[in-house]
Amino acid sequence: MAEHELANEQSERAATLMHFVRIIDDQTAKARDRLNAMQMLKRCLLELERLLQSPDTAPDMRKDIIDALRKYRRS
């Protein structure tokens, strides 16, 4: 059950990053929406980076974060 929850969290992280990227890339979106999406994306990426650097982060969670970041980079 814990593995299923971690897989869902990893998918949600990747989906959140991709959502912000879509808004940023949408030329028809309002400038304010694109700016807000860029700021939120930056905050999310910084938070994930801090989690990766933290010694308290579990190895399986660290692996899930890396997977989410890889999916984001491939887009």
C-alpha positions as CSV (number, residue, x, y, z in Angstrom):
1,M,0.0,0.0,0.0
2,A,2.8,2.4,0.8
3,E,4.4,1.8,-2.6
4,H,1.1,2.6,-4.3
5,E,0.8,5.9,-2.3
6,L,4.4,6.8,-3.2
7,A,3.8,6.1,-6.9
8,N,0.7,8.4,-6.8
9,E,2.7,11.1,-5.1
10,Q,5.4,10.9,-7.7
11,S,2.8,11.0,-10.5
12,E,1.2,14.1,-8.9
13,R,4.6,15.8,-8.6
14,A,5.4,15.3,-12.2
15,A,1.8,16.3,-13.2
16,T,2.1,19.5,-11.2
17,L,5.4,20.5,-12.8
18,M,4.0,19.7,-16.3
19,H,0.9,21.8,-15.5
20,F,3.1,24.9,-14.8
21,V,5.2,24.2,-17.9
22,R,2.0,24.1,-20.1
23,I,0.8,27.5,-18.7
24,I,4.2,29.0,-19.2
25,D,4.4,27.8,-22.8
26,D,0.8,28.9,-23.7
27,Q,1.2,32.0,-25.7
28,T,-2.5,32.7,-25.4
29,A,-2.4,32.8,-21.6
30,K,-2.4,36.1,-19.8
31,A,1.0,37.4,-18.8
32,R,0.1,37.4,-15.1
33,D,-0.9,33.7,-15.3
34,R,2.3,32.9,-17.0
35,L,4.3,34.8,-14.4
36,N,2.5,33.1,-11.5
37,A,3.1,29.7,-13.1
38,M,6.8,30.5,-13.5
39,Q,7.1,31.6,-9.9
40,M,5.3,28.5,-8.6
41,L,7.4,26.2,-10.8
42,K,10.5,27.8,-9.4
43,R,9.3,27.3,-5.8
44,C,8.4,23.7,-6.5
45,L,11.8,23.0,-8.0
46,L,13.6,24.6,-5.1
47,E,11.5,22.6,-2.6
48,L,12.3,19.4,-4.4
49,E,16.0,20.3,-4.5
50,R,16.0,20.9,-0.7
51,L,14.3,17.6,-0.2
52,L,17.0,15.8,-2.2
53,Q,19.8,17.5,-0.2
54,S,18.2,16.8,3.2
55,P,19.7,13.8,5.1
56,D,16.3,13.2,6.6
57,T,14.7,12.3,3.2
58,A,14.1,8.6,2.8
59,P,15.9,6.9,0.0
60,D,12.7,5.7,-1.7
61,M,11.3,9.2,-1.6
62,R,14.6,10.6,-3.0
63,K,14.3,8.2,-5.9
64,D,10.7,9.3,-6.5
65,I,11.7,12.9,-6.5
66,I,14.5,12.2,-9.0
67,D,12.0,10.3,-11.3
68,A,9.6,13.3,-11.2
69,L,12.4,15.7,-12.1
70,R,13.5,13.5,-15.0
71,K,10.0,13.4,-16.4
72,Y,9.9,17.2,-16.1
73,R,13.2,17.6,-17.9
74,R,12.1,15.3,-20.8
75,S,9.2,17.6,-21.6
